[in-house]
Amino acid sequence: MYEIVPEQPFTSTDLNYHDSNSRSIQKQRDATARPAISSLVENMDQYDIVFLGYPIWNGQAPKIISSFLEGYDLNGKIIVPFCTSHSSGIGSRASTLHTLASSANWLDRNEKYYYRQESLPTNAQRLGNIRTGDLMIYGSDCLVFL
């Protein structure tokens, strides 16, 4: 697991959404903002699937998510975005991120499955109840997002 951490951490003052001059609001309003990330993912090329979790800030993903997506070659990788929000779901926010990693395979919105060219390792297990948000393997080459 890797946590996207800004090189310059946000303080509680920076995160004051009631202050239009706060750092977080200013960054979100700047379409070109790309905050620096404190560390890199080691061996990103060894990963096939990237679960990309983030909060919704001012109606969109934090700009550091753009920094992350533009900082790696995600060609052919499966990206499964998920977010937390007090007032709105992922909605169209993920589709705006698609342009930053357009060569990746995004598994969100109505895309509930993805067939891979290579087989996946399979060890059948009875996992119990299936819940929304679970990722399953169907056969040896299909990922299903529930």
C-alpha positions as CSV (number, residue, x, y, z in Angstrom):
1,M,0.0,0.0,0.0
2,Y,1.2,3.5,-0.9
3,E,-0.1,6.7,0.5
4,I,0.1,9.9,-1.6
5,V,1.6,12.4,0.8
6,P,2.3,16.0,-0.2
7,E,5.9,17.3,0.1
8,Q,4.5,20.3,2.0
9,P,1.9,18.8,4.4
10,F,-1.4,20.6,4.8
11,T,-2.2,22.2,8.2
12,S,-5.7,22.7,9.6
13,T,-5.5,26.3,8.5
14,D,-4.6,25.1,4.9
15,L,-7.7,22.9,5.0
16,N,-10.2,25.6,6.1
17,Y,-12.9,25.4,3.4
18,H,-14.7,28.4,4.8
19,D,-11.6,30.6,4.0
20,S,-11.4,31.3,0.3
21,N,-7.8,32.2,0.8
22,S,-6.8,28.9,2.3
23,R,-4.1,26.9,0.6
24,S,-6.5,24.0,-0.3
25,I,-9.0,26.3,-1.9
26,Q,-6.4,28.2,-3.8
27,K,-4.8,24.9,-5.2
28,Q,-8.2,23.5,-6.2
29,R,-9.1,26.7,-8.1
30,D,-5.8,26.5,-10.1
31,A,-6.2,24.1,-13.0
32,T,-2.5,23.9,-13.5
33,A,-1.6,23.2,-9.8
34,R,0.5,20.0,-9.4
35,P,1.6,19.8,-5.7
36,A,4.8,17.8,-5.2
37,I,4.6,14.3,-3.8
38,S,6.9,13.5,-0.9
39,S,8.0,10.0,-2.2
40,L,7.6,7.8,-5.2
41,V,6.1,4.4,-5.7
42,E,8.9,1.9,-5.9
43,N,8.7,-0.4,-8.9
44,M,5.4,0.9,-10.2
45,D,5.9,-1.3,-13.3
46,Q,5.3,-4.4,-11.3
47,Y,1.7,-3.4,-10.5
48,D,-1.2,-4.2,-12.9
49,I,-4.0,-2.7,-10.8
50,V,-4.0,0.7,-9.0
51,F,-6.7,1.4,-6.4
52,L,-6.8,5.2,-6.3
53,G,-8.5,6.5,-3.2
54,Y,-9.0,10.2,-2.5
55,P,-11.3,12.7,-0.9
56,I,-13.4,15.1,-2.8
57,W,-12.1,18.7,-2.3
58,N,-14.2,21.6,-3.5
59,G,-16.1,19.3,-5.8
60,Q,-13.1,17.4,-7.3
61,A,-10.1,15.2,-6.6
62,P,-7.3,17.0,-4.9
63,K,-4.7,18.4,-7.3
64,I,-2.1,16.0,-5.9
65,I,-4.0,13.2,-7.5
66,S,-3.2,14.9,-10.9
67,S,0.4,15.0,-9.8
68,F,0.3,11.2,-9.1
69,L,-1.4,10.3,-12.4
70,E,0.9,12.4,-14.5
71,G,4.0,11.2,-12.7
72,Y,3.9,7.5,-13.8
73,D,3.5,5.5,-17.0
74,L,0.1,3.9,-16.3
75,N,-0.3,2.5,-19.9
76,G,-2.3,-0.7,-19.7
77,K,-2.7,-0.6,-15.9
78,I,-6.2,-1.0,-14.4
79,I,-7.2,2.0,-12.3
80,V,-10.0,1.6,-9.8
81,P,-10.9,5.0,-8.4
82,F,-12.9,5.5,-5.2
83,C,-13.5,8.6,-3.1
84,T,-14.9,9.9,0.1
85,S,-17.1,12.9,0.3
86,H,-19.4,14.6,2.7
87,S,-21.9,15.8,0.1
88,S,-21.3,14.0,-3.3
89,G,-20.2,10.8,-4.8
90,I,-17.5,10.1,-7.4
91,G,-19.8,11.3,-10.2
92,S,-18.0,12.9,-13.1
93,R,-14.9,13.6,-11.0
94,A,-13.2,10.4,-12.1
95,S,-13.8,11.0,-15.8
96,T,-11.9,14.3,-15.5
97,L,-8.9,12.2,-14.2
98,H,-9.1,9.9,-17.2
99,T,-7.5,12.5,-19.4
100,L,-4.4,12.5,-17.1
101,A,-3.9,8.7,-17.6
102,S,-5.8,8.1,-20.9
103,S,-3.7,5.0,-21.7
104,A,-4.9,3.2,-18.5
105,N,-8.0,1.1,-18.3
106,W,-10.4,2.8,-15.9
107,L,-12.8,0.6,-13.9
108,D,-15.4,3.0,-12.6
109,R,-18.9,4.2,-13.3
110,N,-20.6,1.6,-15.5
111,E,-17.4,-0.3,-16.3
112,K,-17.9,-3.3,-14.0
113,Y,-15.5,-5.7,-15.5
114,Y,-12.2,-5.9,-17.5
115,Y,-10.8,-8.8,-19.4
116,R,-7.0,-9.1,-19.2
117,Q,-4.8,-10.6,-22.0
118,E,-2.9,-12.7,-19.5
119,S,-4.4,-15.1,-17.0
120,L,-4.6,-14.2,-13.4
121,P,-3.5,-16.6,-10.6
122,T,-6.6,-18.4,-9.2
123,N,-6.9,-20.1,-5.9
124,A,-10.7,-20.7,-5.4
125,Q,-11.9,-19.6,-2.0
126,R,-15.3,-19.3,-0.4
127,L,-15.2,-15.7,0.9
128,G,-18.7,-15.4,2.3
129,N,-21.0,-12.5,1.5
130,I,-20.2,-10.3,-1.5
131,R,-20.5,-6.6,-0.9
132,T,-20.5,-3.5,-3.1
133,G,-16.9,-2.5,-3.7
134,D,-15.5,-6.0,-3.8
135,L,-13.2,-6.9,-6.6
136,M,-13.4,-10.5,-7.8
137,I,-11.8,-12.7,-10.4
138,Y,-14.2,-14.4,-12.8
139,G,-12.6,-17.3,-14.7
140,S,-8.8,-16.7,-15.1
141,D,-8.8,-13.5,-17.0
142,C,-11.7,-11.2,-15.9
143,L,-11.8,-8.7,-13.1
144,V,-15.2,-7.8,-11.8
145,F,-15.9,-4.7,-9.6
146,L,-19.1,-4.9,-7.6
